[in-house]
Every structure is written in C-alpha cells, then in structure tokens.
C-alpha cells in the first residue's frame, strides 16, 4: 500500500526501522508535504538510428529540468540532468524518480551535484529511483555522491526492470563524513537497496545497512579502515541461453566485461576494489572502498568507462564527477 507521507512509495517495502521513524512528527511541514515530496518522471524514445528524445516529463518541486544535452559521444544517447536548487535533503523529504527507456532508446540521467543529506532530529529522508528499460535500450542512472551529515537518517532505494537485451548502469557513492566538523559515520542510519528484475525474475537484491550507533561500520566485516563506499551495477541480461559457453557454463561476453573492468580498477593507490557477476549471468557489480571521495569516483569512472567501451563502443563523456 502506498503511503502519501512517503512520496507514494509502497510502505510495505520500507525497512522496519524506517517504518518506525515515519511515525515521528515534524514541527515544520509534514513529511512528504508540499515542497518535501519531489517527483521527476521522464520517458525517453528513439526512432531507428535517430537521436534519443525526451518524449514525456513531469517534475514536482524541488526537482527542476531545463531540457536535455546532446553532447555524449555515444551515437543517439541523450543526457538529462536533474536539478535540485534547494541546497540539500532535509528530514521528512521524499524524493522519487521514475525513468522509462523505450525500445532502442539511449539515455543518461544524472544530477547537477552531490546530494547533501542534512542533520535531522526526527523522521527520515527517502531517495527513490524506479528505472524501466525496454528491449534493446541503454539507460544510465549516475547521480552525484550522497553526502550524509551528522545524525541523518537516509533511505535510498533503486528498482530496475529490464527486458531482453536492455542494459542499465547504476552508480552510487556514499560519503559518510558530511560537511560539518564531526567524525565520519556520525549519521544515525543509512540504508541503500538496489533490486533488479529481468522479465519479472529477480536477478539482484543488494543492500547496505549502516547503523553506527549499533555497530561500527569500520570493523573488518564492513568497510574496515576506509570511509567512502562506491558501487557500480551493470545489468545486461541477454535472455539468450545460447550465449552461454557450453564448455565453461559462463556468458563469454560478460566474462570479458568483468575481466576488463577488473584490469582497470585494481592496483590503484588509496582504494580497494573488486568486481563480481550477478546470478544467471545477468550483469556485474563493482564495489570500491577508499579514503577519499575523489579516489573512489575516479576508480568508479574507470569501471564505467570500460563498461561503455564494451557495450556502446565509446568511452565515458567528459564529466567533473565520474
């Protein structure tokens, strides 16, 4: 059941802790109320080899759009930058994106800067993205880093639905030391979840759940000595059982991709990085740990660049973040 106070997001899918946070009232505007219930909807379509076009869009404050950019080196790929001129995410904010890529479309969705999650005294903030990619489409969702400030509670969810021969690339960078003078991991609760389905079948369910007051994330089983966490998800199911190598039982194209990414992200100073394949050879996950945000984003960019070269035939565009 959708909860209007949570931006229309299915309340039954909220983690139990955040369900409890939602009961906390705010002295200012109510959670998910006017100005705190941001929504961005965008649909991309492409006719043959022509450029991809934004054929439908809808925005609700605090999101803002000023059209698309046609500067990407990949043929037919358009870029949409989601603007949020409010200066950050506050307690009770519910922000959601719904992005659709129709058959054959190529699009990249990003943000104009990092997302700053401010300190909180009650309730929580929810950042949600729903991505749908039809057959033969290519969709990238590459927001800027998420900066979590002291005492903040942030729920970040991404859901992906793919058809055969579609590719979706999702990036996420967590910066846990915020912008104020406090220790890293001084926030209250951060929960990030990414789920992907191919033709209705779950192929990825990945979650990062950090509660520093209950367990120090810097123990060896979590992030260890590192403070910045980066993730890149490449969902690229073929839907073709014949593409699997009979001798090895693996998807040869995916194996080449993961090997190439691994070669680009290993042996870098200041970071530890690895790549693994998803079930049913439906894609790959890259995880990066580092001391500095710049090192993590540079490594993530290398993995993204290699992904593009293997799937689109061109590298990543010029960008000050990735």
C-alpha positions, 0 to 999 in steps of 0.5 A: 500500500502506498503511503502519501507521507512517503512520496507514494512509495509502497510502505510495505517495502520500507525497512522496519526501522524506517517504518518506525521513524515515519511515525515521528512528527515534524514541527515544520511541514509534514513529511512528504508535504508540499515542497518535501515530496519531489517527483521527476518522471521522464520517458525517453524514445528513439526512432531507428538510428535517430537521436534519443528524445525526451518524449514525456516529463513531469517534475514536482518541486524541488526537482527542476529540468531545463531540457536535455544535452546532446553532447555524449559521444555515444551515437543517439544517447541523450543526457538529462540532468536533474536539478535540485536548487534547494541546497540539500535533503532535509528530514521528512523529504521524499524524493522519487524518480521514475525513468522509462527507456523505450525500445532502442532508446539511449539515455543518461540521467544524472544530477547537477551535484552531490546530494547533501543529506542534512542533520535531522532530529526526527523522521527520515529522508527517502531517495527513490529511483524506479528505472524501466528499460525496454528491449534493446535500450541503454539507460544510465542512472549516475547521480552525484555522491550522497553526502550524509551529515551528522545524525541523518537518517537516509533511505535510498532505494533503486528498482530496475526492470529490464527486458531482453537485451536492455542494459542499465548502469547504476552508480552510487557513492556514499560519503559518510563524513558530511560537511560539518566538523564531526567524525565520519559515520556520525549519521544515525542510519543509512540504508541503500537497496538496489533490486533488479528484475529481468522479465519479472525474475529477480536477478539482484537484491543488494543492500547496505545497512549502516547503523553506527550507533549499533555497530561500527561500520569500520570493523573488518566485516564492513568497510574496515579502515576506509570511509567512502563506499562506491558501487557500480551495477551493470545489468545486461541480461541477454535472455539468450541461453545460447550465449552461454559457453557450453564448455565453461557454463559462463556468458563469454561476453560478460566474462570479458566485461568483468575481466576488463573492468577488473584490469582497470580498477585494481592496483590503484593507490588509496582504494580497494576494489573488486568486481563480481557477476550477478546470478544467471549471468545477468550483469556485474557489480563493482564495489570500491572502498577508499579514503577519499571521495575523489579516489573512489569516483575516479576508480568508479569512472574507470569501471564505467568507462570500460563498461561503455567501451564494451557495450556502446563502443565509446568511452565515458563523456567528459564529466567533473564527477565520474 
